[in-house]
Amino acid sequence: MRAEFTLPTVADESTYPFWDCTDVRAATPITRFANWINRDARLPFKIYKESDGVASEQYLLPLEYERFRDIYIFGGRQQVPGRPVNYSVTDDEQLIFGPTPDDVYIVTGHYQRGPQVLTLDADEPDFPLRFHDLIVYYAMERYATNSVAPEMLARGALEGGRLLRALEQNQLPQIRLGRPLV
């Protein structure tokens, strides 16, 4: 459900809703948005000035919104545009950059997609093909609980559980040890 996005900023505009961003893989505006992945050190937001190209790329540092507001949206500081070095997420899930961009910059980062609705027979789930049977096992469990079919419930739970653990192992980030506290 993680996906990469790109966002071209506009001079003198600091706040951007998710639909202003483009899903890199789909090459379309984001439509299935759940939340920004902005606290994972392995997936940092990056920025570069469009006219300078990726050679000018730098990391954007996240700030809690209250801290961001105190630094960038207070008094005369909100009038001073420049190259953004920080970003935050507003209460309504918009990205906000500080200082306000003074030019066109390209921001890249990651977000989590929202649920996929499968409506047509031809619709395919987003996750890898080898895990598509999970939908069948889940349907078996739902049917079994409504029809009092314990053998079907047991099979769906057993087989589906195995497949779900394999999907989680395949898709979730690896657990890593932190750095020493010294």
Protein Blocks (a to p, Z undefined) as FASTA:
>chain_A
ZZcddddddehiabdcfklpccfklopacfbdfbdcfkbfklccddddfklojmlgccdd
dddfklmmmmmmgcjllmmgcddfbdcddfkopacdddddfbdcdddddddddddddfbf
klccfbdfklmmmmmmmmmmmmmmmnopaklmmmmmmmmmmmmmmmmmmmmccddddddf
ZZ
